[in-house]
Each structure stands twice: as structure tokens, then as C-alpha cells.
Amino acid sequence: MSTATATTRPSASRAWVIARTELRLIARSKATLVSATAFPLMFAAFVIAQAETARNAAVGMICMVLAFFALFAIYLTATTTLVTRRQDLFLKRLRSGETGDGAILAGVLAAPLVLFLAQVAVVAGVLVALDIPAPSRPWWLLAAVVGLVASTLTAATATAAITPNASAAQISTMPYITVVLGSLVAGPLVESPYLDLTPGGAVVTLVRAAYDLELAGSPWFAIAGLALWTWVGVDLTRRLFRWEPRH
């Protein structure tokens, strides 16, 4: 066994231990459980109840559900969790051991990611049961999910880097939420390829491409937009993230 493989396995194991701990903590926190699971699923149920079988309606429904799941299950949960764990010195204690920085972040972020994927799986099953039309080009839908998850996770770490405490996260998360939801709503209304450079606009373009509908932009441009947001989040995290409490 190579040294790199031997190193990777313990890191992955430590990350999974942290992730399981975070999932248990989320399950014990009623406020987090509601915001990360109950509220997004209730919103999805409302949207699905209004759904029609036309492709345009399916696109709008899928875009809204994906955005809400990403914002509430991943973004808000991950941001609040990272800030809370930093302020109570949990991250610092983990760092003082053998767990690397990457494994710590991966473990903390894995918990909200699992919640997101579980919710997507539930809704996908419901859509199939309701005979909502499936995309003719599913790879674009997969690209939308992967790009949205990546950009949202890095946005969470970047936001946590500048948030002094958990209470302040209610304010510091608002700009990104506004950008995502605002561009999501504007996507179908404003025929501009430049909206593909926003998270919401990129998701709309990719989901429309999955259903082979007319596009104002390009799915490749949309992927580049999500990649750009991901890169910005990674860069800000590298430069600003702190492992000790902010004052």
C-alpha cells in the first residue's frame, strides 16, 4: 500500500467520524432540524402540490426545490455549524490532534450535504410517482446539482470566515441568499446570458437545458458561472478562515 493511500484512508475515516457526530448534533437541535429539513421539505411539498405535468412547470419546480434545499440544508446549516464549532473551540481541539484541516472541514460539511442528498432523493421519488416528466438530457441536471452544491458549500465556508458568532449568521448569510433567490426568479424573466454568471441563473439554464427548452444563455457558460462562484468561495476561505474564535 502506498503512503498516499495509507494517509488518505485515516483522513477519510476521521472525516466520517466528525460527520456522524455532526448529524447526531443536528438531530438533537430542534431549531437546526426544522431549518435544515422540515422547512425545505414543507416548501417542496407545497411546490409539488401546485405542480403541473408540462415541462416548463417541471423546470420551475425543480429549480425552486433545488435552490431551497441547497440554501437551507447546506448553506445556512453549514455556516451556522462552522461558526458555532469555531466559537466553542471544537475546531481548535480537533486541529490540535492528528486530524488535518481538510478532514475537519470535510467532516463538518458532510453532515449538511447528507441532508441535502436525502431530501433530493425523497423529492425525486415523489416526482417519479406523480409522473412528472423526466429530463431528456439528465447530465445537465446533474451538472446543476453538482455545481450548486459545490458553490453553496464554499459560500458557507467563506461566510463562516467573516461571521463572528452564530447569531450574526442570520445577517451575514442574507447577501448570498438574496443573490441566489433573486437570480433564480430573474432567470426565466430576463433573457440575458450574463445571468448564467449568477448561481440561480446558472441553475435555471442547466435545468432548462436538461429538459431541452429554449435557452437565453449556454449550459457551458452556466457551468463556468457556478465554477467561478466555487473558486471565489475557496479563495475567500483560504485567505479569511480562522480556526479560533473571532472577537
N, C-alpha and C positions, 0 to 999 in steps of 0.2 A: 504494500500500500504506500502511495506517495505521501510525502509530508503535507502537501497542499490538501489532499483528500482527508488525511487524518485531522488536520486543523479545521476543515470545513464542517465535519460531522459534529464535533463538540460544540461549535458555534451555533449550528442549526439546532442542536439539542437544547442548548441554553436559551435560545430564542423561543423555542416551543414551550419551555417551562414558563418563561415570562408571559407568553401569550395565554397560556392556560390560567395563570394567576390573574391576568387582566380580565379574562372572560368571567371568572368567578366574582371578581370585584364589581364588574358591570352588572352581573345578575343580582348582586346584593344591594345595589344602589337603585332605588325606585326612580329617582329623577333621571338618571342616565338611561335606565332601561326604557323609560317612556319616550325620551327624546331620540334614542338610537333605534328603537324597534317599534314600539306601539304607535307613535305618531306617524312615521313614514308608512307603515302598513295600513293605518287608517286612511291616510291620504290616498294610497294606492287603491284601496277598496272603493273609495269614493269615485276616483277617476275611472276605474274599471266599470263601475256601475253605470256610468254615463257613456260608456264606450259604444261605438258603432263598428260594424264589420268592414267599413270602407278603409282602403289603405291609408288615406290621408288622416283619418281619425286614429288609426292604429299608430301612425308615426307620432302624432301629437301626444298620445297617451304614453307611449314608450319613452319619449324624451322627458316628459314631466316626471314619470316614475323614477327613471334613472337619476335624474338631477336631484330629486328629493332624497333618494336613498344615499347618494354619494355625499350630499351636504350634511344630512343628519346622522347617518350611520357611521360615516367615515370622518368628514371634516370636523364637525362640532365635537364628536366623541374623542377623536384623536388629539385635537388641540387642547381640550379641557383635561384629558388624561395626562398628556405630556407636561402641562403646566402644573397640575396637581402633584404628580410624581416628582417633579423637579423641586417644588417648594417644600415638600415633606422629606426631602433628601433621599428619596428612594433611588433616583437615578445615580446620585453620587455614591451610595452604598454599593450598587451594582457595579459601578465603574471601578471601585476600589478592589474588586475581586478579579477573577480571570475572564470575565465576560467583556468582549470588545464592544466598542461604540456601535458598530453596525449591528451586532446581535441584539444589543439593548433596544435600539430603535426598531429593528425588525420585530422583536417580541411585542413591544408596546403597540406597534401599528398593525400587527397581525390580528389582534382581537377585533377592532372595528372592521377590518377587511373581511373577516369571517362573518360578521353580522351582515355586511353588505351582500356578500355572495349568497348567504342563506335566504335573504329577503328576495334577491333576484330569482333564485331557484323557485321559491314559493309562487311568485307572481308569474313566472314563465309557465309553471304548471297550470295555473288558473287560466292564463290566456289560451293555452292549448285546449283546455277543457271547454272554453267558451267559443272555440272555433275562430278566434281572432287570426286573420291571415298571417302566415309566416313570411319573413323576408325572402325575396328571390336571390339576394346576394348577401348571405349571412355574415360573410367575412367583414363587411363594412360595419355591421352591428357589433361584431366582436372588437373591431378596432375602436369603436366609440366607447365601449365598456372599458377596455384596457387603457385607452388614453385618458378617459375621465377619472379612473381610479388612480393612475399614476400622478396626474396633475393635482388631484384633490389631496392625496397623501402628502405630497411635497408642499402643497399650500398649507397643510396642517402643521407640519414641522416648522415652516417659515413663520407662520402666525404665532406658534407657541414660543418661538425665539424672541418675539418682541412683546409678549404678553406677560405682565408682572405677576398676575395671580389668576385663579380660576374665575373670580367674579368679573375681572376685566375682560375675560374671553367673550362675554356676551356682547361687548362693544368691538373688540379687535377682529372678531370674525365677520362682522357685518359687511365690510367692503367687498370681500370675496364672494359672500353670499349674494350681494346685490349685483355684482358683475355676472355671476353665473345665471341667476334667475332673469336678470334684465336682458342679457344676450339671448337666453333661451326663448323668451317671449318675442324679442325683436327678430329672431331668426326667420320665422315664417312670414313676417310682415315687411321686412326691409330687404329688398333684393340687392344685396351688396356682397361681393366675395370677401370683403375685408372683415365681415362678421365671423368668418372662419378662423380668425385670429383670436376670437374670444372662446372661452370654454363652452358656453351654452350654444353659440352659433355653430361651433365645430361639431357638437353632438347632433344638432338638428341636421346639418348637411350629411353627416355619416349615416344617420338613421334613414334619411330620405334616399340616400344612395343605396342602402340595403333593400329598400322597397322599390327601387328603380323609378323614382319620381323625378320630376324636373328639378334641377339644381341651379341656384344663383352662383354658387362657387364650385369648388372642386374637392372631392374627398381627400385627395393627396394634400391639398392646401390645408384642409381641416386637421389632418393628422399632424402636419407641420405646426399648426397653431397649438394643439394640445402638447406636442413635444416642446414647444417654446415655453409654455407655462410650466411644464415639468422641470425644464432646465432652470428657469428663474427660481422656482421653489428650492431646487437643490443648491443653487448658488447662494441664495439668501441663508439657507440653513447652515451651510459650511461657514459662512462669514459671521453669522449672528448668534447661532445656537449656543447656549450656555448650559452646563450641567449642574451648576449650583444655583441656589435661589437668587432671583432678581429682586432688587430693592428700589 
